[in-house]
């Protein structure tokens, strides 16, 4: 099993507080949580609204969805794509 799959199986429950940051709001992510994601200062995290809360990921969900669609099209139309490549 990949390291990411192992990480996704582990449930982490850490409370974070929303703080004021200039004219915005921010949350401080503890080192333990960043280590769980394999993320650090300067990395980009993606927040997705899901039923019951928010999902925080290190990968862009839209990119992953587009990649899955491309994989399906390639699998379905392999012959046509092969002809176009000639």
PDB file of N, CA, C and O in Angstrom:
ATOM      1  N   UNK A   1       0.850  -1.182   0.000  1.00  0.00           N
ATOM      2  CA  UNK A   1       0.000   0.000   0.000  1.00  0.00           C
ATOM      3  C   UNK A   1       0.895   1.244   0.000  1.00  0.00           C
ATOM      4  O   UNK A   1       1.912   1.280   0.693  1.00  0.00           O
ATOM      5  N   UNK A   2       0.516   2.256  -0.774  1.00  0.00           N
ATOM      6  CA  UNK A   2       1.326   3.460  -0.877  1.00  0.00           C
ATOM      7  C   UNK A   2       1.291   4.244   0.432  1.00  0.00           C
ATOM      8  O   UNK A   2       0.405   4.070   1.268  1.00  0.00           O
ATOM      9  N   UNK A   3       2.294   5.115   0.575  1.00  0.00           N
ATOM     10  CA  UNK A   3       2.366   5.946   1.769  1.00  0.00           C
ATOM     11  C   UNK A   3       1.132   6.842   1.885  1.00  0.00           C
ATOM     12  O   UNK A   3       0.617   7.069   2.980  1.00  0.00           O
ATOM     13  N   UNK A   4       0.666   7.348   0.739  1.00  0.00           N
ATOM     14  CA  UNK A   4      -0.523   8.203   0.763  1.00  0.00           C
ATOM     15  C   UNK A   4      -1.748   7.410   1.196  1.00  0.00           C
ATOM     16  O   UNK A   4      -2.547   7.899   1.996  1.00  0.00           O
ATOM     17  N   UNK A   5      -1.910   6.187   0.679  1.00  0.00           N
ATOM     18  CA  UNK A   5      -3.056   5.363   1.057  1.00  0.00           C
ATOM     19  C   UNK A   5      -3.020   5.053   2.548  1.00  0.00           C
ATOM     20  O   UNK A   5      -4.056   5.062   3.212  1.00  0.00           O
ATOM     21  N   UNK A   6      -1.837   4.780   3.070  1.00  0.00           N
ATOM     22  CA  UNK A   6      -1.703   4.533   4.510  1.00  0.00           C
ATOM     23  C   UNK A   6      -2.101   5.773   5.296  1.00  0.00           C
ATOM     24  O   UNK A   6      -2.813   5.684   6.297  1.00  0.00           O
ATOM     25  N   UNK A   7      -1.633   6.938   4.832  1.00  0.00           N
ATOM     26  CA  UNK A   7      -1.931   8.196   5.520  1.00  0.00           C
ATOM     27  C   UNK A   7      -3.427   8.478   5.493  1.00  0.00           C
ATOM     28  O   UNK A   7      -3.985   8.959   6.479  1.00  0.00           O
ATOM     29  N   UNK A   8      -4.090   8.179   4.360  1.00  0.00           N
ATOM     30  CA  UNK A   8      -5.514   8.448   4.233  1.00  0.00           C
ATOM     31  C   UNK A   8      -6.356   7.558   5.142  1.00  0.00           C
ATOM     32  O   UNK A   8      -7.481   7.921   5.486  1.00  0.00           O
ATOM     33  N   UNK A   9      -5.830   6.398   5.537  1.00  0.00           N
ATOM     34  CA  UNK A   9      -6.565   5.482   6.418  1.00  0.00           C
ATOM     35  C   UNK A   9      -6.560   5.957   7.866  1.00  0.00           C
ATOM     36  O   UNK A   9      -7.450   5.598   8.636  1.00  0.00           O
ATOM     37  N   UNK A  10      -5.571   6.758   8.243  1.00  0.00           N
ATOM     38  CA  UNK A  10      -5.419   7.204   9.624  1.00  0.00           C
ATOM     39  C   UNK A  10      -6.322   8.405   9.870  1.00  0.00           C
ATOM     40  O   UNK A  10      -6.298   9.377   9.116  1.00  0.00           O
ATOM     41  N   UNK A  11      -7.104   8.329  10.913  1.00  0.00           N
ATOM     42  CA  UNK A  11      -7.976   9.450  11.277  1.00  0.00           C
ATOM     43  C   UNK A  11      -7.219  10.352  12.249  1.00  0.00           C
ATOM     44  O   UNK A  11      -6.649   9.889  13.236  1.00  0.00           O
ATOM     45  N   UNK A  12      -7.228  11.628  11.951  1.00  0.00           N
ATOM     46  CA  UNK A  12      -6.580  12.608  12.815  1.00  0.00           C
ATOM     47  C   UNK A  12      -7.658  13.562  13.288  1.00  0.00           C
ATOM     48  O   UNK A  12      -8.440  14.073  12.486  1.00  0.00           O
ATOM     49  N   UNK A  13      -7.700  13.802  14.577  1.00  0.00           N
ATOM     50  CA  UNK A  13      -8.690  14.700  15.148  1.00  0.00           C
ATOM     51  C   UNK A  13      -7.957  15.726  16.007  1.00  0.00           C
ATOM     52  O   UNK A  13      -7.668  15.484  17.178  1.00  0.00           O
ATOM     53  N   UNK A  14      -7.664  16.871  15.405  1.00  0.00           N
ATOM     54  CA  UNK A  14      -6.940  17.932  16.094  1.00  0.00           C
ATOM     55  C   UNK A  14      -7.775  19.201  15.999  1.00  0.00           C
ATOM     56  O   UNK A  14      -8.178  19.606  14.908  1.00  0.00           O
ATOM     57  N   UNK A  15      -8.034  19.823  17.132  1.00  0.00           N
ATOM     58  CA  UNK A  15      -8.785  21.080  17.130  1.00  0.00           C
ATOM     59  C   UNK A  15      -7.840  22.228  16.788  1.00  0.00           C
ATOM     60  O   UNK A  15      -6.731  22.312  17.314  1.00  0.00           O
ATOM     61  N   UNK A  16      -8.292  23.101  15.907  1.00  0.00           N
ATOM     62  CA  UNK A  16      -7.542  24.314  15.584  1.00  0.00           C
ATOM     63  C   UNK A  16      -8.477  25.497  15.799  1.00  0.00           C
ATOM     64  O   UNK A  16      -9.696  25.366  15.690  1.00  0.00           O
ATOM     65  N   UNK A  17      -7.905  26.632  16.101  1.00  0.00           N
ATOM     66  CA  UNK A  17      -8.698  27.815  16.389  1.00  0.00           C
ATOM     67  C   UNK A  17      -8.554  28.814  15.249  1.00  0.00           C
ATOM     68  O   UNK A  17      -7.467  28.998  14.702  1.00  0.00           O
ATOM     69  N   UNK A  18      -9.665  29.456  14.898  1.00  0.00           N
ATOM     70  CA  UNK A  18      -9.634  30.515  13.897  1.00  0.00           C
ATOM     71  C   UNK A  18      -9.158  31.788  14.590  1.00  0.00           C
ATOM     72  O   UNK A  18      -9.702  32.187  15.619  1.00  0.00           O
ATOM     73  N   UNK A  19      -8.133  32.421  14.014  1.00  0.00           N
ATOM     74  CA  UNK A  19      -7.573  33.632  14.597  1.00  0.00           C
ATOM     75  C   UNK A  19      -7.683  34.774  13.593  1.00  0.00           C
ATOM     76  O   UNK A  19      -7.879  34.549  12.398  1.00  0.00           O
ATOM     77  N   UNK A  20      -7.557  35.979  14.086  1.00  0.00           N
ATOM     78  CA  UNK A  20      -7.547  37.163  13.236  1.00  0.00           C
ATOM     79  C   UNK A  20      -6.148  37.310  12.647  1.00  0.00           C
ATOM     80  O   UNK A  20      -5.148  37.134  13.343  1.00  0.00           O
ATOM     81  N   UNK A  21      -6.090  37.635  11.351  1.00  0.00           N
ATOM     82  CA  UNK A  21      -4.817  37.802  10.663  1.00  0.00           C
ATOM     83  C   UNK A  21      -4.969  38.989   9.720  1.00  0.00           C
ATOM     84  O   UNK A  21      -5.361  38.827   8.565  1.00  0.00           O
ATOM     85  N   UNK A  22      -4.659  40.172  10.216  1.00  0.00           N
ATOM     86  CA  UNK A  22      -4.899  41.382   9.437  1.00  0.00           C
ATOM     87  C   UNK A  22      -6.386  41.563   9.225  1.00  0.00           C
ATOM     88  O   UNK A  22      -7.154  41.570  10.186  1.00  0.00           O
ATOM     89  N   UNK A  23      -6.806  41.711   7.964  1.00  0.00           N
ATOM     90  CA  UNK A  23      -8.221  41.850   7.633  1.00  0.00           C
ATOM     91  C   UNK A  23      -8.868  40.511   7.320  1.00  0.00           C
ATOM     92  O   UNK A  23     -10.010  40.466   6.863  1.00  0.00           O
ATOM     93  N   UNK A  24      -8.154  39.428   7.557  1.00  0.00           N
ATOM     94  CA  UNK A  24      -8.645  38.084   7.237  1.00  0.00           C
ATOM     95  C   UNK A  24      -8.680  37.230   8.485  1.00  0.00           C
ATOM     96  O   UNK A  24      -8.375  37.685   9.588  1.00  0.00           O
ATOM     97  N   UNK A  25      -9.057  35.985   8.283  1.00  0.00           N
ATOM     98  CA  UNK A  25      -9.035  34.995   9.354  1.00  0.00           C
ATOM     99  C   UNK A  25      -8.059  33.896   8.944  1.00  0.00           C
ATOM    100  O   UNK A  25      -7.825  33.682   7.755  1.00  0.00           O
ATOM    101  N   UNK A  26      -7.498  33.211   9.912  1.00  0.00           N
ATOM    102  CA  UNK A  26      -6.526  32.155   9.628  1.00  0.00           C
ATOM    103  C   UNK A  26      -6.659  31.054  10.668  1.00  0.00           C
ATOM    104  O   UNK A  26      -7.208  31.262  11.750  1.00  0.00           O
ATOM    105  N   UNK A  27      -6.153  29.896  10.324  1.00  0.00           N
ATOM    106  CA  UNK A  27      -6.021  28.821  11.306  1.00  0.00           C
ATOM    107  C   UNK A  27      -4.545  28.435  11.364  1.00  0.00           C
ATOM    108  O   UNK A  27      -3.839  28.503  10.358  1.00  0.00           O
ATOM    109  N   UNK A  28      -4.096  28.040  12.516  1.00  0.00           N
ATOM    110  CA  UNK A  28      -2.721  27.597  12.697  1.00  0.00           C
ATOM    111  C   UNK A  28      -2.738  26.077  12.695  1.00  0.00           C
ATOM    112  O   UNK A  28      -3.438  25.457  13.495  1.00  0.00           O
ATOM    113  N   UNK A  29      -1.966  25.480  11.796  1.00  0.00           N
ATOM    114  CA  UNK A  29      -1.905  24.028  11.701  1.00  0.00           C
ATOM    115  C   UNK A  29      -0.689  23.532  12.481  1.00  0.00           C
ATOM    116  O   UNK A  29       0.440  23.903  12.160  1.00  0.00           O
ATOM    117  N   UNK A  30      -0.902  22.706  13.491  1.00  0.00           N
ATOM    118  CA  UNK A  30       0.214  22.199  14.284  1.00  0.00           C
ATOM    119  C   UNK A  30       1.157  21.336  13.436  1.00  0.00           C
ATOM    120  O   UNK A  30       0.747  20.749  12.435  1.00  0.00           O
ATOM    121  N   UNK A  31       2.414  21.272  13.852  1.00  0.00           N
ATOM    122  CA  UNK A  31       3.417  20.472  13.142  1.00  0.00           C
ATOM    123  C   UNK A  31       2.961  19.031  12.941  1.00  0.00           C
ATOM    124  O   UNK A  31       3.220  18.440  11.892  1.00  0.00           O
ATOM    125  N   UNK A  32       2.288  18.464  13.935  1.00  0.00           N
ATOM    126  CA  UNK A  32       1.799  17.085  13.840  1.00  0.00           C
ATOM    127  C   UNK A  32       0.851  16.905  12.655  1.00  0.00           C
ATOM    128  O   UNK A  32       0.907  15.899  11.948  1.00  0.00           O
ATOM    129  N   UNK A  33      -0.011  17.884  12.449  1.00  0.00           N
ATOM    130  CA  UNK A  33      -0.962  17.813  11.347  1.00  0.00           C
ATOM    131  C   UNK A  33      -0.255  17.996  10.008  1.00  0.00           C
ATOM    132  O   UNK A  33      -0.547  17.279   9.051  1.00  0.00           O
ATOM    133  N   UNK A  34       0.669  18.947   9.933  1.00  0.00           N
ATOM    134  CA  UNK A  34       1.436  19.144   8.708  1.00  0.00           C
ATOM    135  C   UNK A  34       2.229  17.890   8.358  1.00  0.00           C
ATOM    136  O   UNK A  34       2.304  17.506   7.190  1.00  0.00           O
ATOM    137  N   UNK A  35       2.814  17.258   9.355  1.00  0.00           N
ATOM    138  CA  UNK A  35       3.571  16.025   9.123  1.00  0.00           C
ATOM    139  C   UNK A  35       2.654  14.928   8.593  1.00  0.00           C
ATOM    140  O   UNK A  35       3.059  14.143   7.736  1.00  0.00           O
ATOM    141  N   UNK A  36       1.432  14.870   9.093  1.00  0.00           N
ATOM    142  CA  UNK A  36       0.466  13.871   8.625  1.00  0.00           C
ATOM    143  C   UNK A  36       0.191  14.037   7.136  1.00  0.00           C
ATOM    144  O   UNK A  36       0.067  13.051   6.410  1.00  0.00           O
ATOM    145  N   UNK A  37       0.097  15.280   6.683  1.00  0.00           N
ATOM    146  CA  UNK A  37      -0.160  15.571   5.274  1.00  0.00           C
ATOM    147  C   UNK A  37       1.112  15.537   4.441  1.00  0.00           C
ATOM    148  O   UNK A  37       1.043  15.517   3.212  1.00  0.00           O
ATOM    149  N   UNK A  38       2.259  15.529   5.083  1.00  0.00           N
ATOM    150  CA  UNK A  38       3.512  15.649   4.346  1.00  0.00           C
ATOM    151  C   UNK A  38       3.642  17.051   3.776  1.00  0.00           C
ATOM    152  O   UNK A  38       4.209  17.238   2.700  1.00  0.00           O
ATOM    153  N   UNK A  39       3.121  18.032   4.492  1.00  0.00           N
ATOM    154  CA  UNK A  39       3.107  19.417   4.019  1.00  0.00           C
ATOM    155  C   UNK A  39       3.956  20.278   4.935  1.00  0.00           C
ATOM    156  O   UNK A  39       4.303  19.881   6.047  1.00  0.00           O
ATOM    157  N   UNK A  40       4.280  21.461   4.447  1.00  0.00           N
ATOM    158  CA  UNK A  40       5.064  22.385   5.242  1.00  0.00           C
ATOM    159  C   UNK A  40       4.818  23.815   4.810  1.00  0.00           C
ATOM    160  O   UNK A  40       4.004  24.086   3.927  1.00  0.00           O
ATOM    161  N   UNK A  41       5.527  24.712   5.439  1.00  0.00           N
ATOM    162  CA  UNK A  41       5.401  26.136   5.141  1.00  0.00           C
ATOM    163  C   UNK A  41       5.685  26.369   3.659  1.00  0.00           C
ATOM    164  O   UNK A  41       6.681  25.884   3.123  1.00  0.00           O
ATOM    165  N   UNK A  42       4.808  27.108   3.012  1.00  0.00           N
ATOM    166  CA  UNK A  42       4.969  27.414   1.593  1.00  0.00           C
ATOM    167  C   UNK A  42       4.199  26.486   0.673  1.00  0.00           C
ATOM    168  O   UNK A  42       4.000  26.808  -0.498  1.00  0.00           O
ATOM    169  N   UNK A  43       3.759  25.332   1.183  1.00  0.00           N
ATOM    170  CA  UNK A  43       2.968  24.403   0.368  1.00  0.00           C
ATOM    171  C   UNK A  43       1.540  24.920   0.236  1.00  0.00           C
ATOM    172  O   UNK A  43       1.087  25.739   1.035  1.00  0.00           O
ATOM    173  N   UNK A  44       0.843  24.434  -0.777  1.00  0.00           N
ATOM    174  CA  UNK A  44      -0.550  24.792  -0.987  1.00  0.00           C
ATOM    175  C   UNK A  44      -1.440  23.649  -0.531  1.00  0.00           C
ATOM    176  O   UNK A  44      -1.197  22.494  -0.881  1.00  0.00           O
ATOM    177  N   UNK A  45      -2.463  23.960   0.241  1.00  0.00           N
ATOM    178  CA  UNK A  45      -3.473  22.993   0.638  1.00  0.00           C
ATOM    179  C   UNK A  45      -4.786  23.401  -0.020  1.00  0.00           C
ATOM    180  O   UNK A  45      -5.044  24.586  -0.230  1.00  0.00           O
ATOM    181  N   UNK A  46      -5.610  22.412  -0.342  1.00  0.00           N
ATOM    182  CA  UNK A  46      -6.898  22.665  -0.993  1.00  0.00           C
ATOM    183  C   UNK A  46      -8.020  22.326  -0.027  1.00  0.00           C
ATOM    184  O   UNK A  46      -8.021  21.260   0.590  1.00  0.00           O
ATOM    185  N   UNK A  47      -8.976  23.240   0.099  1.00  0.00           N
ATOM    186  CA  UNK A  47     -10.122  23.056   0.983  1.00  0.00           C
ATOM    187  C   UNK A  47     -11.348  22.814   0.118  1.00  0.00           C
ATOM    188  O   UNK A  47     -11.649  23.594  -0.785  1.00  0.00           O
ATOM    189  N   UNK A  48     -12.055  21.719   0.405  1.00  0.00           N
ATOM    190  CA  UNK A  48     -13.262  21.353  -0.327  1.00  0.00           C
ATOM    191  C   UNK A  48     -14.398  21.215   0.669  1.00  0.00           C
ATOM    192  O   UNK A  48     -14.246  20.568   1.705  1.00  0.00           O
ATOM    193  N   UNK A  49     -15.542  21.823   0.358  1.00  0.00           N
ATOM    194  CA  UNK A  49     -16.715  21.655   1.211  1.00  0.00           C
ATOM    195  C   UNK A  49     -17.306  20.275   0.951  1.00  0.00           C
ATOM    196  O   UNK A  49     -17.558  19.907  -0.197  1.00  0.00           O
ATOM    197  N   UNK A  50     -17.523  19.522   2.007  1.00  0.00           N
ATOM    198  CA  UNK A  50     -18.131  18.193   1.933  1.00  0.00           C
ATOM    199  C   UNK A  50     -19.274  18.147   2.936  1.00  0.00           C
ATOM    200  O   UNK A  50     -19.318  18.960   3.859  1.00  0.00           O
ATOM    201  N   UNK A  51     -20.202  17.201   2.768  1.00  0.00           N
ATOM    202  CA  UNK A  51     -21.291  17.114   3.747  1.00  0.00           C
ATOM    203  C   UNK A  51     -20.734  17.008   5.170  1.00  0.00           C
ATOM    204  O   UNK A  51     -19.939  16.118   5.470  1.00  0.00           O
ATOM    205  N   UNK A  52     -21.152  17.901   6.016  1.00  0.00           N
ATOM    206  CA  UNK A  52     -20.738  17.860   7.408  1.00  0.00           C
ATOM    207  C   UNK A  52     -19.448  18.597   7.722  1.00  0.00           C
ATOM    208  O   UNK A  52     -19.035  18.620   8.881  1.00  0.00           O
ATOM    209  N   UNK A  53     -18.798  19.195   6.742  1.00  0.00           N
ATOM    210  CA  UNK A  53     -17.570  19.901   7.080  1.00  0.00           C
ATOM    211  C   UNK A  53     -16.720  20.283   5.893  1.00  0.00           C
ATOM    212  O   UNK A  53     -17.225  20.577   4.810  1.00  0.00           O
ATOM    213  N   UNK A  54     -15.415  20.272   6.116  1.00  0.00           N
ATOM    214  CA  UNK A  54     -14.442  20.652   5.105  1.00  0.00           C
ATOM    215  C   UNK A  54     -13.430  19.524   4.930  1.00  0.00           C
ATOM    216  O   UNK A  54     -13.134  18.791   5.874  1.00  0.00           O
ATOM    217  N   UNK A  55     -12.912  19.394   3.733  1.00  0.00           N
ATOM    218  CA  UNK A  55     -11.864  18.409   3.464  1.00  0.00           C
ATOM    219  C   UNK A  55     -10.612  19.185   3.082  1.00  0.00           C
ATOM    220  O   UNK A  55     -10.662  20.065   2.222  1.00  0.00           O
ATOM    221  N   UNK A  56      -9.505  18.870   3.709  1.00  0.00           N
ATOM    222  CA  UNK A  56      -8.233  19.529   3.481  1.00  0.00           C
ATOM    223  C   UNK A  56      -7.291  18.522   2.839  1.00  0.00           C
ATOM    224  O   UNK A  56      -7.019  17.469   3.414  1.00  0.00           O
ATOM    225  N   UNK A  57      -6.787  18.845   1.634  1.00  0.00           N
ATOM    226  CA  UNK A  57      -5.909  17.918   0.921  1.00  0.00           C
ATOM    227  C   UNK A  57      -4.694  18.652   0.375  1.00  0.00           C
ATOM    228  O   UNK A  57      -4.708  19.872   0.211  1.00  0.00           O
ATOM    229  N   UNK A  58      -3.643  17.887   0.097  1.00  0.00           N
ATOM    230  CA  UNK A  58      -2.447  18.456  -0.510  1.00  0.00           C
ATOM    231  C   UNK A  58      -2.529  18.411  -2.025  1.00  0.00           C
ATOM    232  O   UNK A  58      -1.714  19.034  -2.705  1.00  0.00           O
ATOM    233  N   UNK A  59      -3.500  17.686  -2.564  1.00  0.00           N
ATOM    234  CA  UNK A  59      -3.651  17.624  -4.020  1.00  0.00           C
ATOM    235  C   UNK A  59      -4.927  18.346  -4.436  1.00  0.00           C
ATOM    236  O   UNK A  59      -5.892  18.427  -3.677  1.00  0.00           O
ATOM    237  N   UNK A  60      -4.907  18.863  -5.651  1.00  0.00           N
ATOM    238  CA  UNK A  60      -6.039  19.613  -6.178  1.00  0.00           C
ATOM    239  C   UNK A  60      -7.126  18.635  -6.618  1.00  0.00           C
ATOM    240  O   UNK A  60      -6.914  17.891  -7.576  1.00  0.00           O
ATOM    241  N   UNK A  61      -8.286  18.609  -5.952  1.00  0.00           N
ATOM    242  CA  UNK A  61      -9.338  17.662  -6.309  1.00  0.00           C
ATOM    243  C   UNK A  61      -9.815  17.816  -7.756  1.00  0.00           C
ATOM    244  O   UNK A  61     -10.158  16.821  -8.394  1.00  0.00           O
ATOM    245  N   UNK A  62      -9.842  19.034  -8.280  1.00  0.00           N
ATOM    246  CA  UNK A  62     -10.282  19.245  -9.661  1.00  0.00           C
ATOM    247  C   UNK A  62      -9.296  18.598 -10.634  1.00  0.00           C
ATOM    248  O   UNK A  62      -9.710  17.997 -11.626  1.00  0.00           O
ATOM    249  N   UNK A  63      -8.002  18.715 -10.360  1.00  0.00           N
ATOM    250  CA  UNK A  63      -7.003  18.096 -11.222  1.00  0.00           C
ATOM    251  C   UNK A  63      -7.143  16.578 -11.193  1.00  0.00           C
ATOM    252  O   UNK A  63      -7.085  15.931 -12.239  1.00  0.00           O
ATOM    253  N   UNK A  64      -7.324  16.012 -10.020  1.00  0.00           N
ATOM    254  CA  UNK A  64      -7.480  14.565  -9.893  1.00  0.00           C
ATOM    255  C   UNK A  64      -8.714  14.082 -10.659  1.00  0.00           C
ATOM    256  O   UNK A  64      -8.677  13.034 -11.303  1.00  0.00           O
ATOM    257  N   UNK A  65      -9.796  14.842 -10.590  1.00  0.00           N
ATOM    258  CA  UNK A  65     -11.022  14.486 -11.307  1.00  0.00           C
ATOM    259  C   UNK A  65     -10.798  14.552 -12.821  1.00  0.00           C
ATOM    260  O   UNK A  65     -11.220  13.654 -13.549  1.00  0.00           O
ATOM    261  N   UNK A  66     -10.140  15.603 -13.294  1.00  0.00           N
ATOM    262  CA  UNK A  66      -9.838  15.730 -14.724  1.00  0.00           C
ATOM    263  C   UNK A  66      -8.922  14.612 -15.209  1.00  0.00           C
ATOM    264  O   UNK A  66      -9.095  14.102 -16.316  1.00  0.00           O
ATOM    265  N   UNK A  67      -7.965  14.236 -14.398  1.00  0.00           N
ATOM    266  CA  UNK A  67      -7.061  13.153 -14.754  1.00  0.00           C
ATOM    267  C   UNK A  67      -7.819  11.830 -14.869  1.00  0.00           C
ATOM    268  O   UNK A  67      -7.538  11.034 -15.765  1.00  0.00           O
ATOM    269  N   UNK A  68      -8.767  11.591 -13.979  1.00  0.00           N
ATOM    270  CA  UNK A  68      -9.569  10.371 -14.034  1.00  0.00           C
ATOM    271  C   UNK A  68     -10.407  10.340 -15.311  1.00  0.00           C
ATOM    272  O   UNK A  68     -10.548   9.288 -15.933  1.00  0.00           O
ATOM    273  N   UNK A  69     -10.963  11.484 -15.704  1.00  0.00           N
ATOM    274  CA  UNK A  69     -11.730  11.555 -16.952  1.00  0.00           C
ATOM    275  C   UNK A  69     -10.825  11.272 -18.143  1.00  0.00           C
ATOM    276  O   UNK A  69     -11.206  10.521 -19.041  1.00  0.00           O
ATOM    277  N   UNK A  70      -9.635  11.861 -18.164  1.00  0.00           N
ATOM    278  CA  UNK A  70      -8.687  11.626 -19.261  1.00  0.00           C
ATOM    279  C   UNK A  70      -8.308  10.149 -19.339  1.00  0.00           C
ATOM    280  O   UNK A  70      -8.252   9.584 -20.431  1.00  0.00           O
ATOM    281  N   UNK A  71      -8.048   9.525 -18.203  1.00  0.00           N
ATOM    282  CA  UNK A  71      -7.713   8.094 -18.180  1.00  0.00           C
ATOM    283  C   UNK A  71      -8.847   7.256 -18.760  1.00  0.00           C
ATOM    284  O   UNK A  71      -8.600   6.309 -19.506  1.00  0.00           O
ATOM    285  N   UNK A  72     -10.089   7.600 -18.421  1.00  0.00           N
ATOM    286  CA  UNK A  72     -11.244   6.859 -18.941  1.00  0.00           C
ATOM    287  C   UNK A  72     -11.364   7.021 -20.457  1.00  0.00           C
ATOM    288  O   UNK A  72     -11.626   6.051 -21.168  1.00  0.00           O
ATOM    289  N   UNK A  73     -11.175   8.235 -20.943  1.00  0.00           N
ATOM    290  CA  UNK A  73     -11.260   8.484 -22.382  1.00  0.00           C
ATOM    291  C   UNK A  73     -10.163   7.721 -23.118  1.00  0.00           C
ATOM    292  O   UNK A  73     -10.418   7.115 -24.158  1.00  0.00           O
ATOM    293  N   UNK A  74      -8.955   7.750 -22.587  1.00  0.00           N
ATOM    294  CA  UNK A  74      -7.844   7.030 -23.216  1.00  0.00           C
ATOM    295  C   UNK A  74      -8.148   5.542 -23.269  1.00  0.00           C
ATOM    296  O   UNK A  74      -7.905   4.898 -24.289  1.00  0.00           O
ATOM    297  N   UNK A  75      -8.674   4.992 -22.189  1.00  0.00           N
ATOM    298  CA  UNK A  75      -8.993   3.556 -22.151  1.00  0.00           C
ATOM    299  C   UNK A  75     -10.092   3.202 -23.145  1.00  0.00           C
ATOM    300  O   UNK A  75     -10.021   2.170 -23.813  1.00  0.00           O
ATOM    301  N   UNK A  76     -11.106   4.054 -23.244  1.00  0.00           N
ATOM    302  CA  UNK A  76     -12.248   3.776 -24.119  1.00  0.00           C
ATOM    303  C   UNK A  76     -11.904   3.971 -25.600  1.00  0.00           C
ATOM    304  O   UNK A  76     -12.419   3.253 -26.457  1.00  0.00           O
ATOM    305  N   UNK A  77     -11.045   4.930 -25.897  1.00  0.00           N
ATOM    306  CA  UNK A  77     -10.784   5.310 -27.293  1.00  0.00           C
ATOM    307  C   UNK A  77      -9.339   5.046 -27.706  1.00  0.00           C
ATOM    308  O   UNK A  77      -8.795   5.769 -28.542  1.00  0.00           O
ATOM    309  N   UNK A  78      -8.723   4.038 -27.142  1.00  0.00           N
ATOM    310  CA  UNK A  78      -7.316   3.743 -27.418  1.00  0.00           C
ATOM    311  C   UNK A  78      -7.071   3.557 -28.918  1.00  0.00           C
ATOM    312  O   UNK A  78      -6.076   4.059 -29.441  1.00  0.00           O
ATOM    313  N   UNK A  79      -7.958   2.846 -29.614  1.00  0.00           N
ATOM    314  CA  UNK A  79      -7.786   2.602 -31.047  1.00  0.00           C
ATOM    315  C   UNK A  79      -7.831   3.886 -31.856  1.00  0.00           C
ATOM    316  O   UNK A  79      -6.996   4.103 -32.734  1.00  0.00           O
ATOM    317  N   UNK A  80      -8.799   4.730 -31.563  1.00  0.00           N
ATOM    318  CA  UNK A  80      -8.952   6.002 -32.274  1.00  0.00           C
ATOM    319  C   UNK A  80      -7.734   6.893 -32.004  1.00  0.00           C
ATOM    320  O   UNK A  80      -7.189   7.506 -32.922  1.00  0.00           O
ATOM    321  N   UNK A  81      -7.328   6.957 -30.768  1.00  0.00           N
ATOM    322  CA  UNK A  81      -6.175   7.796 -30.414  1.00  0.00           C
ATOM    323  C   UNK A  81      -4.911   7.276 -31.093  1.00  0.00           C
ATOM    324  O   UNK A  81      -4.056   8.064 -31.496  1.00  0.00           O
ATOM    325  N   UNK A  82      -4.787   5.955 -31.223  1.00  0.00           N
ATOM    326  CA  UNK A  82      -3.640   5.361 -31.902  1.00  0.00           C
ATOM    327  C   UNK A  82      -3.607   5.774 -33.369  1.00  0.00           C
ATOM    328  O   UNK A  82      -2.543   6.078 -33.907  1.00  0.00           O
ATOM    329  N   UNK A  83      -4.764   5.785 -34.011  1.00  0.00           N
ATOM    330  CA  UNK A  83      -4.845   6.203 -35.419  1.00  0.00           C
ATOM    331  C   UNK A  83      -4.476   7.679 -35.559  1.00  0.00           C
ATOM    332  O   UNK A  83      -3.768   8.059 -36.492  1.00  0.00           O
ATOM    333  N   UNK A  84      -4.954   8.507 -34.636  1.00  0.00           N
ATOM    334  CA  UNK A  84      -4.623   9.929 -34.693  1.00  0.00           C
ATOM    335  C   UNK A  84      -3.124  10.174 -34.493  1.00  0.00           C
ATOM    336  O   UNK A  84      -2.569  11.131 -35.033  1.00  0.00           O
ATOM    337  N   UNK A  85      -2.487   9.322 -33.729  1.00  0.00           N
ATOM    338  CA  UNK A  85      -1.058   9.484 -33.455  1.00  0.00           C
ATOM    339  C   UNK A  85      -0.176   9.096 -34.650  1.00  0.00           C
ATOM    340  O   UNK A  85       1.000   9.455 -34.695  1.00  0.00           O
ATOM    341  N   UNK A  86      -0.745   8.365 -35.613  1.00  0.00           N
ATOM    342  CA  UNK A  86       0.050   7.933 -36.761  1.00  0.00           C
ATOM    343  C   UNK A  86       0.404   9.065 -37.683  1.00  0.00           C
ATOM    344  O   UNK A  86       1.072   8.851 -38.694  1.00  0.00           O
TER     345      UNK A  86
END
